[in-house]
Amino acid sequence: MRHPHTIAVCTAAVLLACSCTSPGPASDASAAKPRVALVMKSLANEFFVTMAKGAEAHQLAHAGDYDLVVNGTKNESDLAQQVALVEQMIASGVQAVVIAPADSRALVPVLKRAQQAGIVVVNIDNKLDAATLTSAGLSIPFVGPDNREGARMVGDEVAKRLRPGDPVAILEGIPSAFNGQQRRLGFEDAMRAAGANVVSVQSGQWEQALAQTVASAMLREHPGLKAILASNDSMALGAAAAVRQAGKTGQVLIGGFDNISAIRELLADGRVLATADQHGDQLAVYGIEYALQILRDKKAPSDRKTPVDLITAASAASGKPAKGGS
């Protein structure tokens, strides 16, 4: 049974109409409850659907503590739509915004307007650019994993099956996104340590279909390619499809990041060697809990690191991570 306060999970058609309101006159208790807005990236991506479900479950379990508005964009790169969502949340009078920004710089101006309106802002998933925040005179806490460490763990696992000099490629996310940058660096750290040769780095924009096209081109350009490291699991799925179409399943190793449910069959049969679990079902929850703490304690916030774990076929089968990160 749903809590009587609406939890709005937006689709592309209604993104700009999302709101969270209480039916009938508000009681003193409900008026005192803060409203928290969760603003995500693409709701077409299973990772963010999982994030939304985790946030909804948390709110239902703490219905007396806060109300929740959940929304997201049509795709990973729709910056204008995400800015519009934040503007709507400011206008609707929420007390906190927990955001997974589509871009590490472009969202800073609208988040400054949110802070100027007295709204607590907490950054999750993709860290806002530190220099841009400083230039804007902002301090926004980041609650999330060490993406570089998570990618390095995946890269190290793939590297166990590589030889020095082996050619490998990286499918990065949106180049201006901090988490994409960090994951690329983590993969490069691992390949450098293994002596592997990174022959291509191209963006799949976090999207499966584009990643498949890019990976297919990589395989044609570098026929001896031994591994493709994808900065999220959607792109790893695209890479696996490209490898299959090229008739190279089992010859080209694939690593991913996120541990979405769609990747687990590929982990089990070896089409994907490893991924990193940043606990998407809890990532928004960490941010929501911190936002509520800031509202309650009125203390200056600081960054908080959350877990990231290495997942392999063996660890997925056992239900335990192969290796825990910081």
Buried (B, 14 or more C-beta within 10 A) or exposed (E): EEBEBBBBBBEBEEBEEBBBEBEEEEEEEBEEBBBBBBBBBBBBBBBBBBBBBBBBEBBEEBBEBBBBBBBBBBBBBBBEBBBBBBBBBBEBEBBBBBBBBBBBBBBBEBBBEBBEEEBBBBBBBBBBBEEBBEEBEBEBBBBBBBBBBBBBBBBBBBBEEBEEEBBBBBBBBBEBBBBBBBBBBBBBBBBEEBEBBBBBBBBBBBBBBBBBBBBBBBBEEBEEBBBBBBBBBBBBBBBBBBBBEBEEBEEBBBBBBBBBEBBBEBBEEEBBBBBBBBBBBBBBBBBBBBBBBBBEEEEEBEEBBBBBBBBBBEBBEEEEBBBEBE
